[in-house]
Amino acid sequence: MKKTMSALVLAVPLALTTLTGCGMTDNSAANGSDSSSPTSPGNSSGGVRSAGTSTSRDASDVMEKVSSGIYDLIKVKGKASDNRPGVQQCPGKDRDKYFQIFHPWSFYPASAADLDVAMEHLKEGLPKQGWKIVEYGPDTSANKNVILIADNDEKRAGVHITQMKKRNPPKLSLTVVSGCYQVPDGQEVEHF
């Protein structure tokens, strides 16, 4: 079970990075195109928008705040898991100088009926907080879990939310992923 869960935790940020590419690219300066356009050959960050310069720890704190803002939009009683953010390599970049933060966590409502309410609050609230919903609807699984994928250009982050009504216990599974950070000169990425 742990091996499967670890693989899932590693796969979701990669999939999220791929799915949220439309708002996360940094190609406007390189080729004069609109910053919200899809990835292009002129994009030097491997298809992921630059998030600036930061240490791993500081960037992790930023992504926890992003997750906290999303949690506040849920507005139903329940409990969130206490997962910490992790560090992953930026696609096609030097792993000692460039990194992304991913923060997987779950929300367990007090009542299964509150899952629909929580998802509706997120669908309505995220755009009011600067998020652009890029996908919403049932996935292809047998359970037809509802997914919501959104990007926030200002926060240089993406979120992938899956409503899992048929799980025991029912939950929302969320993963927040940052853009691609570069560590300050003279430092290396701290992996955790």
Secondary structure, 3 states (H helix, E strand, C coil): CHHHHHHHHHHHHHHHHHHCHHHHCCCHHHHCCCCCCCCCCCCCCCCCCEEEECCHHHHHHHHHHHHHHHHHHHCCCEEECCCCCEEEECCCCCCCCEEEEEEEEEEEECCCCHHHHHHHHHHHHHHHCCCEEEEEEECCCCCCCEEEEEEECCCCEEEEEEEECCCCCCEEEEEEEECEEECCCCCCCCCC
